[in-house]
Amino acid sequence: MNDEKEYREQALKLLPWICARCGREFPASRLRELTVHHKDHDHHHNPPDGSNWELLCLYCHDNEHSRELEAAARGPEAGGRDPAPATHKPFAGLDTLLKGRH
């Protein structure tokens, strides 16, 4: 079962109509807003029991794939880690500057 329409129909039969990330529920009239996400990111791996699928809303699905792209952009030397937090403090010393104006 590799056809997208087939695995989507199967996923909608097997899984609750709830986004696996944000928990939002979807009525039948809004199912077009739920997408089938492949947990292992292999769109050809479609076991009939649905074990490689989760339903995500459009927003969470986009977010999931954005995180993948960001990780790929960081490259293998980052080892999948998030980048170091920013250390620049653009407002450092602002209180001193403002006090000097009075």
C-alpha positions as CSV (number, residue, x, y, z in Angstrom):
1,M,0.0,0.0,0.0
2,N,2.1,2.9,-1.3
3,D,-0.4,5.1,-2.8
4,E,-0.9,8.3,-0.8
5,K,-4.7,8.3,-1.1
6,E,-4.8,4.7,0.1
7,Y,-2.6,5.1,3.2
8,R,-4.4,8.3,4.1
9,E,-7.8,6.6,4.0
10,Q,-6.4,3.7,6.0
11,A,-4.8,6.1,8.6
12,L,-8.1,8.0,9.0
13,K,-9.8,4.6,9.7
14,L,-7.2,3.4,12.2
15,L,-6.3,6.6,14.1
16,P,-8.4,9.0,16.1
17,W,-9.0,12.3,14.3
18,I,-6.8,14.2,16.7
19,C,-3.5,15.9,16.0
20,A,-0.8,13.9,17.7
21,R,1.2,17.0,18.5
22,C,-1.2,19.7,19.6
23,G,-4.2,17.5,20.6
24,R,-6.7,19.4,18.5
25,E,-9.7,17.3,17.5
26,F,-11.1,17.4,14.0
27,P,-14.7,16.7,12.9
28,A,-15.4,14.9,9.6
29,S,-16.0,18.3,7.9
30,R,-12.4,19.4,8.6
31,L,-10.5,16.2,8.0
32,R,-8.7,17.9,5.1
33,E,-6.7,19.8,7.8
34,L,-5.2,16.5,9.1
35,T,-2.2,15.1,7.3
36,V,-0.5,11.7,7.6
37,H,3.0,12.0,9.0
38,H,5.4,9.1,8.6
39,K,7.2,8.7,11.9
40,D,10.4,7.4,10.2
41,H,10.1,9.9,7.4
42,D,9.9,7.1,4.8
43,H,6.8,7.6,2.6
44,H,7.2,4.2,1.2
45,H,7.0,2.5,4.6
46,N,3.3,2.1,5.0
47,P,2.5,-1.0,7.2
48,P,-1.2,-1.8,7.2
49,D,-1.4,-1.6,11.0
50,G,-0.5,2.2,10.7
51,S,2.5,1.8,13.1
52,N,4.5,4.3,11.0
53,W,1.8,7.0,10.8
54,E,0.5,9.7,13.0
55,L,-2.1,12.3,12.1
56,L,-0.9,15.9,12.4
57,C,-2.7,19.1,11.7
58,L,-1.3,21.2,8.9
59,Y,0.5,23.6,11.3
60,C,2.1,20.9,13.3
61,H,3.1,18.9,10.2
62,D,4.8,22.0,8.7
63,N,6.5,22.6,12.0
64,E,7.8,19.0,12.1
65,H,9.3,19.3,8.6
66,S,10.8,22.8,9.4
67,R,12.6,21.2,12.3
68,E,14.0,18.6,10.0
69,L,15.2,21.2,7.5
70,E,16.8,23.2,10.3
71,A,18.7,20.2,11.6
72,A,19.9,19.3,8.1
73,A,21.1,22.9,7.6
74,R,23.1,22.7,10.8
75,G,25.0,19.8,9.3
76,P,26.3,16.5,10.7
77,E,28.9,18.3,12.9
78,A,26.1,19.6,15.1
79,G,25.1,16.0,15.8
80,G,21.4,16.8,15.9
81,R,21.9,19.3,18.7
82,D,20.1,22.6,18.8
83,P,22.3,25.6,18.1
84,A,23.8,27.4,21.1
85,P,21.5,30.0,22.5
86,A,22.2,33.6,21.5
87,T,24.4,35.6,23.9
88,H,24.2,39.1,22.5
89,K,22.3,41.5,24.8
90,P,21.1,44.4,22.6
91,F,19.6,46.2,25.6
92,A,22.5,45.9,28.0
93,G,23.2,49.3,29.5
94,L,19.9,50.8,28.3
95,D,18.8,51.6,31.8
96,T,22.0,53.6,32.3
97,L,21.4,55.6,29.1
98,L,17.8,56.3,30.0
99,K,18.7,57.4,33.5
100,G,21.2,59.9,32.1
101,R,18.5,61.7,30.1
102,H,16.6,63.0,33.1
